[in-house]
Amino acid sequence: MANNDRYRKRKRAIRSLYKKIRWQKTLSWRIISILTATLSAWAITGSATVGLTIGGVDMIIKSFLYYFHEKKWERFIKSGIKKIKQTIK
């Protein structure tokens, strides 16, 4: 296998790992967040139904927002790494 092919394969594997970790972080944070939102709404309203409804809507919206937020930050970090590599050869 040529060096260029190994480089591409490694790059795809790293990109795949980033995506997997991004989803794992999203899900773990959402579990914590949904419990907080649900229990808070339940405590405030006294209604489990309202608490679960608010928690469910909150989970769906914020999961997608968090995922894309993480993706944007990864691009920012990668850009910084690229600049460092270009500066220090």
N, CA, C and O atoms as a CHARMM CRD file, in Angstrom:
* protein
*
  356
    1    1 MET  N      0.85700  -1.18300   0.00000 PROA 1      0.00000
    2    1 MET  CA     0.00000   0.00000   0.00000 PROA 1      0.00000
    3    1 MET  C      0.89500   1.23600   0.00000 PROA 1      0.00000
    4    1 MET  O      1.82200   1.34800   0.80200 PROA 1      0.00000
    5    2 ALA  N      0.61000   2.13000  -0.88300 PROA 2      0.00000
    6    2 ALA  CA     1.40600   3.34800  -0.99100 PROA 2      0.00000
    7    2 ALA  C      1.14500   4.24600   0.21300 PROA 2      0.00000
    8    2 ALA  O      0.10200   4.16800   0.86300 PROA 2      0.00000
    9    3 ASN  N      2.13500   5.10500   0.48700 PROA 3      0.00000
   10    3 ASN  CA     1.99500   6.03300   1.61400 PROA 3      0.00000
   11    3 ASN  C      0.74200   6.89500   1.49100 PROA 3      0.00000
   12    3 ASN  O      0.06300   7.16100   2.48200 PROA 3      0.00000
   13    4 ASN  N      0.44200   7.32900   0.26900 PROA 4      0.00000
   14    4 ASN  CA    -0.71600   8.18900   0.05100 PROA 4      0.00000
   15    4 ASN  C     -2.01700   7.44800   0.39100 PROA 4      0.00000
   16    4 ASN  O     -2.93200   8.03000   0.97300 PROA 4      0.00000
   17    5 ASP  N     -2.09200   6.16600   0.02600 PROA 5      0.00000
   18    5 ASP  CA    -3.27800   5.36600   0.33300 PROA 5      0.00000
   19    5 ASP  C     -3.42700   5.17000   1.84500 PROA 5      0.00000
   20    5 ASP  O     -4.53200   5.25000   2.38100 PROA 5      0.00000
   21    6 ARG  N     -2.31800   4.91500   2.51700 PROA 6      0.00000
   22    6 ARG  CA    -2.35500   4.76800   3.98000 PROA 6      0.00000
   23    6 ARG  C     -2.81000   6.06200   4.64700 PROA 6      0.00000
   24    6 ARG  O     -3.58500   6.04900   5.60400 PROA 6      0.00000
   25    7 TYR  N     -2.31300   7.17200   4.12200 PROA 7      0.00000
   26    7 TYR  CA    -2.69200   8.48100   4.66200 PROA 7      0.00000
   27    7 TYR  C     -4.19600   8.69800   4.53500 PROA 7      0.00000
   28    7 TYR  O     -4.84800   9.12600   5.48700 PROA 7      0.00000
   29    8 ARG  N     -4.74900   8.40100   3.34900 PROA 8      0.00000
   30    8 ARG  CA    -6.19100   8.57700   3.13100 PROA 8      0.00000
   31    8 ARG  C     -7.00500   7.64800   4.02500 PROA 8      0.00000
   32    8 ARG  O     -8.01900   8.05200   4.59300 PROA 8      0.00000
   33    9 LYS  N     -6.55900   6.41400   4.14400 PROA 9      0.00000
   34    9 LYS  CA    -7.26700   5.44300   4.98800 PROA 9      0.00000
   35    9 LYS  C     -7.25000   5.90100   6.45200 PROA 9      0.00000
   36    9 LYS  O     -8.26500   5.83900   7.14600 PROA 9      0.00000
   37   10 ARG  N     -6.08300   6.36000   6.90500 PROA 10     0.00000
   38   10 ARG  CA    -5.96600   6.85600   8.27600 PROA 10     0.00000
   39   10 ARG  C     -6.83900   8.09100   8.49100 PROA 10     0.00000
   40   10 ARG  O     -7.47400   8.23200   9.53600 PROA 10     0.00000
   41   11 LYS  N     -6.86900   8.97200   7.51300 PROA 11     0.00000
   42   11 LYS  CA    -7.67400  10.18700   7.61600 PROA 11     0.00000
   43   11 LYS  C     -9.16200   9.84500   7.69400 PROA 11     0.00000
   44   11 LYS  O     -9.89100  10.44800   8.48100 PROA 11     0.00000
   45   12 ARG  N     -9.62100   8.88600   6.89000 PROA 12     0.00000
   46   12 ARG  CA   -11.02900   8.45000   6.94200 PROA 12     0.00000
   47   12 ARG  C    -11.35400   7.83500   8.29400 PROA 12     0.00000
   48   12 ARG  O    -12.41900   8.08600   8.85700 PROA 12     0.00000
   49   13 ALA  N    -10.43100   7.02600   8.81600 PROA 13     0.00000
   50   13 ALA  CA   -10.64800   6.38000  10.11800 PROA 13     0.00000
   51   13 ALA  C    -10.74000   7.42100  11.23400 PROA 13     0.00000
   52   13 ALA  O    -11.57200   7.29600  12.13300 PROA 13     0.00000
   53   14 ILE  N     -9.89400   8.43700  11.17900 PROA 14     0.00000
   54   14 ILE  CA    -9.91900   9.50000  12.18800 PROA 14     0.00000
   55   14 ILE  C    -11.21800  10.29100  12.07600 PROA 14     0.00000
   56   14 ILE  O    -11.84000  10.60700  13.09100 PROA 14     0.00000
   57   15 ARG  N    -11.62900  10.60900  10.86500 PROA 15     0.00000
   58   15 ARG  CA   -12.88000  11.34500  10.65600 PROA 15     0.00000
   59   15 ARG  C    -14.06800  10.53900  11.19300 PROA 15     0.00000
   60   15 ARG  O    -14.97800  11.09400  11.80900 PROA 15     0.00000
   61   16 SER  N    -14.04500   9.24600  10.95500 PROA 16     0.00000
   62   16 SER  CA   -15.10400   8.36600  11.45300 PROA 16     0.00000
   63   16 SER  C    -15.11600   8.33600  12.98100 PROA 16     0.00000
   64   16 SER  O    -16.17900   8.35500  13.60200 PROA 16     0.00000
   65   17 LEU  N    -13.92600   8.28900  13.57700 PROA 17     0.00000
   66   17 LEU  CA   -13.81900   8.29800  15.03700 PROA 17     0.00000
   67   17 LEU  C    -14.37800   9.60500  15.60800 PROA 17     0.00000
   68   17 LEU  O    -15.11200   9.58700  16.59600 PROA 17     0.00000
   69   18 TYR  N    -14.03300  10.72900  14.99300 PROA 18     0.00000
   70   18 TYR  CA   -14.55900  12.02500  15.44400 PROA 18     0.00000
   71   18 TYR  C    -16.08500  12.01300  15.43100 PROA 18     0.00000
   72   18 TYR  O    -16.72400  12.46000  16.38400 PROA 18     0.00000
   73   19 LYS  N    -16.66200  11.50100  14.35100 PROA 19     0.00000
   74   19 LYS  CA   -18.11100  11.46800  14.21900 PROA 19     0.00000
   75   19 LYS  C    -18.73200  10.58800  15.30300 PROA 19     0.00000
   76   19 LYS  O    -19.73400  10.96100  15.91200 PROA 19     0.00000
   77   20 LYS  N    -18.13900   9.43200  15.53800 PROA 20     0.00000
   78   20 LYS  CA   -18.64300   8.51100  16.56500 PROA 20     0.00000
   79   20 LYS  C    -18.58000   9.16100  17.95300 PROA 20     0.00000
   80   20 LYS  O    -19.54400   9.10500  18.71600 PROA 20     0.00000
   81   21 ILE  N    -17.45600   9.76600  18.26500 PROA 21     0.00000
   82   21 ILE  CA   -17.28300  10.41400  19.57100 PROA 21     0.00000
   83   21 ILE  C    -18.23400  11.59600  19.70800 PROA 21     0.00000
   84   21 ILE  O    -18.79400  11.82200  20.78100 PROA 21     0.00000
   85   22 ARG  N    -18.41800  12.34800  18.62900 PROA 22     0.00000
   86   22 ARG  CA   -19.32300  13.48800  18.66400 PROA 22     0.00000
   87   22 ARG  C    -20.72600  13.03300  19.04100 PROA 22     0.00000
   88   22 ARG  O    -21.38100  13.67200  19.86400 PROA 22     0.00000
   89   23 TRP  N    -21.19900  11.93300  18.44800 PROA 23     0.00000
   90   23 TRP  CA   -22.53000  11.42000  18.78700 PROA 23     0.00000
   91   23 TRP  C    -22.59000  10.88500  20.21100 PROA 23     0.00000
   92   23 TRP  O    -23.58500  11.08700  20.90700 PROA 23     0.00000
   93   24 GLN  N    -21.52900  10.20000  20.65300 PROA 24     0.00000
   94   24 GLN  CA   -21.50300   9.68100  22.02600 PROA 24     0.00000
   95   24 GLN  C    -21.55200  10.82200  23.04300 PROA 24     0.00000
   96   24 GLN  O    -22.28100  10.74700  24.03100 PROA 24     0.00000
   97   25 LYS  N    -20.77600  11.87200  22.79700 PROA 25     0.00000
   98   25 LYS  CA   -20.79100  13.03400  23.68800 PROA 25     0.00000
   99   25 LYS  C    -22.15900  13.69900  23.67600 PROA 25     0.00000
  100   25 LYS  O    -22.66400  14.11400  24.71900 PROA 25     0.00000
  101   26 THR  N    -22.75900  13.80100  22.49000 PROA 26     0.00000
  102   26 THR  CA   -24.08200  14.40000  22.36600 PROA 26     0.00000
  103   26 THR  C    -25.09200  13.62500  23.19600 PROA 26     0.00000
  104   26 THR  O    -25.85600  14.21600  23.95900 PROA 26     0.00000
  105   27 LEU  N    -25.10000  12.30400  23.05100 PROA 27     0.00000
  106   27 LEU  CA   -26.07100  11.48500  23.77600 PROA 27     0.00000
  107   27 LEU  C    -25.85600  11.51500  25.28300 PROA 27     0.00000
  108   27 LEU  O    -26.81700  11.62400  26.04500 PROA 27     0.00000
  109   28 SER  N    -24.60400  11.41900  25.71800 PROA 28     0.00000
  110   28 SER  CA   -24.35500  11.42600  27.16200 PROA 28     0.00000
  111   28 SER  C    -24.74900  12.76700  27.78300 PROA 28     0.00000
  112   28 SER  O    -25.32000  12.80400  28.87200 PROA 28     0.00000
  113   29 TRP  N    -24.44600  13.86100  27.09700 PROA 29     0.00000
  114   29 TRP  CA   -24.82100  15.17000  27.62500 PROA 29     0.00000
  115   29 TRP  C    -26.33400  15.34200  27.61400 PROA 29     0.00000
  116   29 TRP  O    -26.90400  15.90700  28.54700 PROA 29     0.00000
  117   30 ARG  N    -26.98800  14.85500  26.55400 PROA 30     0.00000
  118   30 ARG  CA   -28.43900  14.99400  26.46600 PROA 30     0.00000
  119   30 ARG  C    -29.14000  14.21500  27.56700 PROA 30     0.00000
  120   30 ARG  O    -30.17100  14.66800  28.06400 PROA 30     0.00000
  121   31 ILE  N    -28.62600  13.07400  27.96200 PROA 31     0.00000
  122   31 ILE  CA   -29.23100  12.31500  29.05800 PROA 31     0.00000
  123   31 ILE  C    -29.22700  13.15500  30.33300 PROA 31     0.00000
  124   31 ILE  O    -30.23400  13.24600  31.03600 PROA 31     0.00000
  125   32 ILE  N    -28.08900  13.76200  30.61500 PROA 32     0.00000
  126   32 ILE  CA   -27.99500  14.62600  31.79800 PROA 32     0.00000
  127   32 ILE  C    -28.94300  15.81700  31.66200 PROA 32     0.00000
  128   32 ILE  O    -29.65500  16.15900  32.60600 PROA 32     0.00000
  129   33 SER  N    -28.94900  16.44000  30.50100 PROA 33     0.00000
  130   33 SER  CA   -29.75300  17.62500  30.27400 PROA 33     0.00000
  131   33 SER  C    -31.25400  17.33100  30.30500 PROA 33     0.00000
  132   33 SER  O    -32.02500  18.09700  30.88300 PROA 33     0.00000
  133   34 ILE  N    -31.66700  16.22900  29.68600 PROA 34     0.00000
  134   34 ILE  CA   -33.09800  15.91300  29.66400 PROA 34     0.00000
  135   34 ILE  C    -33.61100  15.61100  31.06800 PROA 34     0.00000
  136   34 ILE  O    -34.72400  15.99700  31.42400 PROA 34     0.00000
  137   35 LEU  N    -32.80200  14.92600  31.85700 PROA 35     0.00000
  138   35 LEU  CA   -33.21300  14.65300  33.23800 PROA 35     0.00000
  139   35 LEU  C    -33.37700  15.96300  34.01300 PROA 35     0.00000
  140   35 LEU  O    -34.33200  16.12600  34.77200 PROA 35     0.00000
  141   36 THR  N    -32.45700  16.87600  33.81900 PROA 36     0.00000
  142   36 THR  CA   -32.53200  18.17300  34.49100 PROA 36     0.00000
  143   36 THR  C    -33.78600  18.94200  34.06200 PROA 36     0.00000
  144   36 THR  O    -34.52400  19.45500  34.90300 PROA 36     0.00000
  145   37 ALA  N    -34.02200  19.01800  32.74300 PROA 37     0.00000
  146   37 ALA  CA   -35.18100  19.76200  32.23000 PROA 37     0.00000
  147   37 ALA  C    -36.49200  19.11600  32.68100 PROA 37     0.00000
  148   37 ALA  O    -37.41400  19.80900  33.11100 PROA 37     0.00000
  149   38 THR  N    -36.57000  17.79900  32.58200 PROA 38     0.00000
  150   38 THR  CA   -37.79400  17.09200  32.95100 PROA 38     0.00000
  151   38 THR  C    -38.10700  17.24300  34.43200 PROA 38     0.00000
  152   38 THR  O    -39.23300  17.56700  34.81000 PROA 38     0.00000
  153   39 LEU  N    -37.10800  17.00900  35.25900 PROA 39     0.00000
  154   39 LEU  CA   -37.33000  17.10600  36.70000 PROA 39     0.00000
  155   39 LEU  C    -37.62600  18.54300  37.14100 PROA 39     0.00000
  156   39 LEU  O    -38.43300  18.76600  38.04300 PROA 39     0.00000
  157   40 SER  N    -36.97800  19.50300  36.50800 PROA 40     0.00000
  158   40 SER  CA   -37.24200  20.91300  36.83500 PROA 40     0.00000
  159   40 SER  C    -38.66600  21.30300  36.45800 PROA 40     0.00000
  160   40 SER  O    -39.37500  21.92700  37.24800 PROA 40     0.00000
  161   41 ALA  N    -39.08600  20.92900  35.23700 PROA 41     0.00000
  162   41 ALA  CA   -40.44300  21.26600  34.79100 PROA 41     0.00000
  163   41 ALA  C    -41.48600  20.56200  35.66700 PROA 41     0.00000
  164   41 ALA  O    -42.51700  21.14300  36.00600 PROA 41     0.00000
  165   42 TRP  N    -41.21000  19.33000  36.02000 PROA 42     0.00000
  166   42 TRP  CA   -42.11900  18.57800  36.88200 PROA 42     0.00000
  167   42 TRP  C    -42.22900  19.24100  38.25700 PROA 42     0.00000
  168   42 TRP  O    -43.32200  19.38700  38.80400 PROA 42     0.00000
  169   43 ALA  N    -41.08500  19.63600  38.80000 PROA 43     0.00000
  170   43 ALA  CA   -41.07300  20.27000  40.12100 PROA 43     0.00000
  171   43 ALA  C    -41.81300  21.61100  40.10700 PROA 43     0.00000
  172   43 ALA  O    -42.52500  21.94600  41.05400 PROA 43     0.00000
  173   44 ILE  N    -41.63900  22.36300  39.03500 PROA 44     0.00000
  174   44 ILE  CA   -42.27100  23.68100  38.94600 PROA 44     0.00000
  175   44 ILE  C    -43.77500  23.57200  38.71800 PROA 44     0.00000
  176   44 ILE  O    -44.56100  24.27300  39.35700 PROA 44     0.00000
  177   45 THR  N    -44.17400  22.67800  37.79000 PROA 45     0.00000
  178   45 THR  CA   -45.59300  22.59100  37.43600 PROA 45     0.00000
  179   45 THR  C    -46.36300  21.58700  38.29200 PROA 45     0.00000
  180   45 THR  O    -47.58100  21.69900  38.43200 PROA 45     0.00000
  181   46 GLY  N    -45.66300  20.61000  38.86400 PROA 46     0.00000
  182   46 GLY  CA   -46.32500  19.55400  39.62300 PROA 46     0.00000
  183   46 GLY  C    -46.94100  18.49200  38.72400 PROA 46     0.00000
  184   46 GLY  O    -47.63100  17.59500  39.20800 PROA 46     0.00000
  185   47 SER  N    -46.69700  18.58600  37.42100 PROA 47     0.00000
  186   47 SER  CA   -47.27100  17.64400  36.46500 PROA 47     0.00000
  187   47 SER  C    -46.17100  16.84500  35.77800 PROA 47     0.00000
  188   47 SER  O    -45.28600  17.40900  35.13500 PROA 47     0.00000
  189   48 ALA  N    -46.23800  15.52400  35.92300 PROA 48     0.00000
  190   48 ALA  CA   -45.25500  14.66000  35.26800 PROA 48     0.00000
  191   48 ALA  C    -45.40500  14.73700  33.75000 PROA 48     0.00000
  192   48 ALA  O    -44.40800  14.69300  33.03000 PROA 48     0.00000
  193   49 THR  N    -46.63100  14.85300  33.26100 PROA 49     0.00000
  194   49 THR  CA   -46.87600  14.93200  31.81700 PROA 49     0.00000
  195   49 THR  C    -46.22900  16.17300  31.21700 PROA 49     0.00000
  196   49 THR  O    -45.57700  16.09700  30.17500 PROA 49     0.00000
  197   50 VAL  N    -46.40600  17.30100  31.86500 PROA 50     0.00000
  198   50 VAL  CA   -45.79100  18.54800  31.38400 PROA 50     0.00000
  199   50 VAL  C    -44.27000  18.42000  31.45700 PROA 50     0.00000
  200   50 VAL  O    -43.57400  18.82600  30.52700 PROA 50     0.00000
  201   51 GLY  N    -43.75600  17.86900  32.53000 PROA 51     0.00000
  202   51 GLY  CA   -42.31700  17.68500  32.67600 PROA 51     0.00000
  203   51 GLY  C    -41.73400  16.82100  31.57400 PROA 51     0.00000
  204   51 GLY  O    -40.69700  17.15500  31.00100 PROA 51     0.00000
  205   52 LEU  N    -42.40200  15.69700  31.27100 PROA 52     0.00000
  206   52 LEU  CA   -41.92700  14.79200  30.21200 PROA 52     0.00000
  207   52 LEU  C    -42.04900  15.42300  28.82900 PROA 52     0.00000
  208   52 LEU  O    -41.19000  15.20800  27.97400 PROA 52     0.00000
  209   53 THR  N    -43.09000  16.18600  28.60500 PROA 53     0.00000
  210   53 THR  CA   -43.26600  16.86100  27.31600 PROA 53     0.00000
  211   53 THR  C    -42.16900  17.89600  27.09800 PROA 53     0.00000
  212   53 THR  O    -41.54100  17.93000  26.04000 PROA 53     0.00000
  213   54 ILE  N    -41.94700  18.72200  28.08200 PROA 54     0.00000
  214   54 ILE  CA   -40.88700  19.73500  27.97600 PROA 54     0.00000
  215   54 ILE  C    -39.52500  19.06600  27.82300 PROA 54     0.00000
  216   54 ILE  O    -38.71200  19.48800  27.00100 PROA 54     0.00000
  217   55 GLY  N    -39.27700  18.03100  28.60700 PROA 55     0.00000
  218   55 GLY  CA   -38.00800  17.30600  28.50900 PROA 55     0.00000
  219   55 GLY  C    -37.80800  16.67200  27.14500 PROA 55     0.00000
  220   55 GLY  O    -36.69400  16.68500  26.62300 PROA 55     0.00000
  221   56 GLY  N    -38.85700  16.12000  26.55700 PROA 56     0.00000
  222   56 GLY  CA   -38.76000  15.48000  25.24100 PROA 56     0.00000
  223   56 GLY  C    -38.46600  16.46800  24.12700 PROA 56     0.00000
  224   56 GLY  O    -37.59700  16.23000  23.28800 PROA 56     0.00000
  225   57 VAL  N    -39.18700  17.57200  24.12200 PROA 57     0.00000
  226   57 VAL  CA   -38.95900  18.60400  23.11000 PROA 57     0.00000
  227   57 VAL  C    -37.55600  19.18600  23.26300 PROA 57     0.00000
  228   57 VAL  O    -36.84800  19.39100  22.27700 PROA 57     0.00000
  229   58 ASP  N    -37.17100  19.44400  24.48600 PROA 58     0.00000
  230   58 ASP  CA   -35.83600  19.97300  24.78700 PROA 58     0.00000
  231   58 ASP  C    -34.75100  19.02300  24.26400 PROA 58     0.00000
  232   58 ASP  O    -33.76000  19.46900  23.68600 PROA 58     0.00000
  233   59 MET  N    -34.94000  17.72200  24.46700 PROA 59     0.00000
  234   59 MET  CA   -33.95000  16.73400  24.04600 PROA 59     0.00000
  235   59 MET  C    -33.74900  16.74500  22.53700 PROA 59     0.00000
  236   59 MET  O    -32.61500  16.74600  22.05900 PROA 59     0.00000
  237   60 ILE  N    -34.82700  16.75200  21.80100 PROA 60     0.00000
  238   60 ILE  CA   -34.73600  16.68900  20.33700 PROA 60     0.00000
  239   60 ILE  C    -34.04200  17.91900  19.77900 PROA 60     0.00000
  240   60 ILE  O    -33.10300  17.80100  18.99300 PROA 60     0.00000
  241   61 ILE  N    -34.48800  19.07700  20.17300 PROA 61     0.00000
  242   61 ILE  CA   -33.92400  20.32300  19.63500 PROA 61     0.00000
  243   61 ILE  C    -32.45500  20.47700  20.02200 PROA 61     0.00000
  244   61 ILE  O    -31.60900  20.74800  19.17000 PROA 61     0.00000
  245   62 LYS  N    -32.16100  20.30600  21.28900 PROA 62     0.00000
  246   62 LYS  CA   -30.79900  20.56500  21.75500 PROA 62     0.00000
  247   62 LYS  C    -29.79900  19.49500  21.33500 PROA 62     0.00000
  248   62 LYS  O    -28.60200  19.77600  21.26800 PROA 62     0.00000
  249   63 SER  N    -30.25200  18.28300  21.05100 PROA 63     0.00000
  250   63 SER  CA   -29.32900  17.25300  20.55400 PROA 63     0.00000
  251   63 SER  C    -28.73200  17.66500  19.21900 PROA 63     0.00000
  252   63 SER  O    -27.52200  17.56900  19.01300 PROA 63     0.00000
  253   64 PHE  N    -29.59200  18.12700  18.30900 PROA 64     0.00000
  254   64 PHE  CA   -29.10000  18.56700  17.01300 PROA 64     0.00000
  255   64 PHE  C    -28.24300  19.82500  17.12400 PROA 64     0.00000
  256   64 PHE  O    -27.21600  19.93500  16.45500 PROA 64     0.00000
  257   65 LEU  N    -28.65200  20.76100  17.95200 PROA 65     0.00000
  258   65 LEU  CA   -27.85900  21.97900  18.13200 PROA 65     0.00000
  259   65 LEU  C    -26.47900  21.66600  18.69000 PROA 65     0.00000
  260   65 LEU  O    -25.48300  22.23300  18.24200 PROA 65     0.00000
  261   66 TYR  N    -26.41600  20.76800  19.66400 PROA 66     0.00000
  262   66 TYR  CA   -25.13500  20.40300  20.26900 PROA 66     0.00000
  263   66 TYR  C    -24.22700  19.71600  19.25500 PROA 66     0.00000
  264   66 TYR  O    -23.03400  20.01100  19.19000 PROA 66     0.00000
  265   67 TYR  N    -24.78700  18.80000  18.46200 PROA 67     0.00000
  266   67 TYR  CA   -24.01300  18.07500  17.46200 PROA 67     0.00000
  267   67 TYR  C    -23.32900  19.04500  16.50400 PROA 67     0.00000
  268   67 TYR  O    -22.12800  18.93200  16.25500 PROA 67     0.00000
  269   68 PHE  N    -24.08800  19.99400  15.96900 PROA 68     0.00000
  270   68 PHE  CA   -23.51300  20.94000  15.01900 PROA 68     0.00000
  271   68 PHE  C    -22.58300  21.94200  15.69700 PROA 68     0.00000
  272   68 PHE  O    -21.63500  22.42300  15.07600 PROA 68     0.00000
  273   69 HSD  N    -22.84200  22.25400  16.93900 PROA 69     0.00000
  274   69 HSD  CA   -21.94600  23.10100  17.72400 PROA 69     0.00000
  275   69 HSD  C    -20.58500  22.42100  17.85600 PROA 69     0.00000
  276   69 HSD  O    -19.54800  23.05100  17.65000 PROA 69     0.00000
  277   70 GLU  N    -20.59200  21.13800  18.19900 PROA 70     0.00000
  278   70 GLU  CA   -19.34800  20.37100  18.31500 PROA 70     0.00000
  279   70 GLU  C    -18.61900  20.29600  16.98200 PROA 70     0.00000
  280   70 GLU  O    -17.39600  20.42900  16.93000 PROA 70     0.00000
  281   71 LYS  N    -19.36400  20.08300  15.91100 PROA 71     0.00000
  282   71 LYS  CA   -18.77400  19.98300  14.58100 PROA 71     0.00000
  283   71 LYS  C    -18.06000  21.28400  14.21100 PROA 71     0.00000
  284   71 LYS  O    -16.96100  21.26400  13.65700 PROA 71     0.00000
  285   72 LYS  N    -18.69500  22.40400  14.52200 PROA 72     0.00000
  286   72 LYS  CA   -18.09200  23.71100  14.22800 PROA 72     0.00000
  287   72 LYS  C    -16.80100  23.90300  15.03500 PROA 72     0.00000
  288   72 LYS  O    -15.80400  24.38900  14.50200 PROA 72     0.00000
  289   73 TRP  N    -16.81900  23.52600  16.30900 PROA 73     0.00000
  290   73 TRP  CA   -15.62500  23.65600  17.13600 PROA 73     0.00000
  291   73 TRP  C    -14.49700  22.75200  16.63300 PROA 73     0.00000
  292   73 TRP  O    -13.32900  23.13700  16.68500 PROA 73     0.00000
  293   74 GLU  N    -14.83400  21.56200  16.14900 PROA 74     0.00000
  294   74 GLU  CA   -13.79900  20.68400  15.59600 PROA 74     0.00000
  295   74 GLU  C    -13.12500  21.33000  14.39800 PROA 74     0.00000
  296   74 GLU  O    -11.90500  21.24300  14.25400 PROA 74     0.00000
  297   75 ARG  N    -13.89800  21.97600  13.54000 PROA 75     0.00000
  298   75 ARG  CA   -13.30700  22.68000  12.38700 PROA 75     0.00000
  299   75 ARG  C    -12.36800  23.77900  12.85700 PROA 75     0.00000
  300   75 ARG  O    -11.29200  23.97000  12.28900 PROA 75     0.00000
  301   76 PHE  N    -12.77000  24.49300  13.88200 PROA 76     0.00000
  302   76 PHE  CA   -11.94800  25.55900  14.43900 PROA 76     0.00000
  303   76 PHE  C    -10.62900  24.98600  14.96400 PROA 76     0.00000
  304   76 PHE  O     -9.56300  25.54900  14.71700 PROA 76     0.00000
  305   77 ILE  N    -10.70400  23.87300  15.68500 PROA 77     0.00000
  306   77 ILE  CA    -9.50600  23.22200  16.23200 PROA 77     0.00000
  307   77 ILE  C     -8.61700  22.71000  15.11100 PROA 77     0.00000
  308   77 ILE  O     -7.40100  22.89700  15.14200 PROA 77     0.00000
  309   78 LYS  N     -9.22800  22.05700  14.11300 PROA 78     0.00000
  310   78 LYS  CA    -8.44800  21.53200  12.98600 PROA 78     0.00000
  311   78 LYS  C     -7.74400  22.65800  12.24100 PROA 78     0.00000
  312   78 LYS  O     -6.60500  22.50000  11.80100 PROA 78     0.00000
  313   79 SER  N     -8.41500  23.78400  12.10200 PROA 79     0.00000
  314   79 SER  CA    -7.81600  24.94200  11.44100 PROA 79     0.00000
  315   79 SER  C     -6.58700  25.41000  12.22300 PROA 79     0.00000
  316   79 SER  O     -5.55600  25.73400  11.63500 PROA 79     0.00000
  317   80 GLY  N     -6.70500  25.44300  13.54400 PROA 80     0.00000
  318   80 GLY  CA    -5.56800  25.82900  14.38000 PROA 80     0.00000
  319   80 GLY  C     -4.41100  24.85400  14.26200 PROA 80     0.00000
  320   80 GLY  O     -3.25000  25.26200  14.21700 PROA 80     0.00000
  321   81 ILE  N     -4.72800  23.55100  14.21200 PROA 81     0.00000
  322   81 ILE  CA    -3.68900  22.52900  14.06300 PROA 81     0.00000
  323   81 ILE  C     -2.99500  22.68400  12.71500 PROA 81     0.00000
  324   81 ILE  O     -1.77300  22.56900  12.61900 PROA 81     0.00000
  325   82 LYS  N     -3.77700  22.94300  11.68300 PROA 82     0.00000
  326   82 LYS  CA    -3.20200  23.11900  10.34300 PROA 82     0.00000
  327   82 LYS  C     -2.23800  24.30400  10.31300 PROA 82     0.00000
  328   82 LYS  O     -1.16900  24.22700   9.70700 PROA 82     0.00000
  329   83 LYS  N     -2.62000  25.39900  10.96900 PROA 83     0.00000
  330   83 LYS  CA    -1.74600  26.58100  11.01800 PROA 83     0.00000
  331   83 LYS  C     -0.44800  26.26500  11.75500 PROA 83     0.00000
  332   83 LYS  O      0.62400  26.71000  11.34600 PROA 83     0.00000
  333   84 ILE  N     -0.54100  25.50100  12.83500 PROA 84     0.00000
  334   84 ILE  CA     0.64700  25.11700  13.58400 PROA 84     0.00000
  335   84 ILE  C      1.56100  24.25600  12.72700 PROA 84     0.00000
  336   84 ILE  O      2.77600  24.45000  12.71000 PROA 84     0.00000
  337   85 LYS  N      0.96500  23.30000  12.01200 PROA 85     0.00000
  338   85 LYS  CA     1.77200  22.41000  11.14300 PROA 85     0.00000
  339   85 LYS  C      2.48000  23.20300  10.05200 PROA 85     0.00000
  340   85 LYS  O      3.61800  22.89900   9.69400 PROA 85     0.00000
  341   86 GLN  N      1.79700  24.22800   9.52100 PROA 86     0.00000
  342   86 GLN  CA     2.39900  25.03000   8.45600 PROA 86     0.00000
  343   86 GLN  C      3.52000  25.92100   9.02000 PROA 86     0.00000
  344   86 GLN  O      4.51300  26.18100   8.34000 PROA 86     0.00000
  345   87 THR  N      3.35400  26.37200  10.23400 PROA 87     0.00000
  346   87 THR  CA     4.33500  27.24900  10.85700 PROA 87     0.00000
  347   87 THR  C      5.55600  26.47100  11.31100 PROA 87     0.00000
  348   87 THR  O      6.69000  26.90700  11.10900 PROA 87     0.00000
  349   88 ILE  N      5.32400  25.31700  11.92500 PROA 88     0.00000
  350   88 ILE  CA     6.41500  24.49200  12.46200 PROA 88     0.00000
  351   88 ILE  C      6.58300  23.27700  11.57000 PROA 88     0.00000
  352   88 ILE  O      5.80500  22.32600  11.63900 PROA 88     0.00000
  353   89 LYS  N      7.60700  23.32000  10.73400 PROA 89     0.00000
  354   89 LYS  CA     7.85300  22.19400   9.80400 PROA 89     0.00000
  355   89 LYS  C      9.09900  21.46400  10.17600 PROA 89     0.00000
  356   89 LYS  O      9.46700  20.49300   9.51400 PROA 89     0.00000
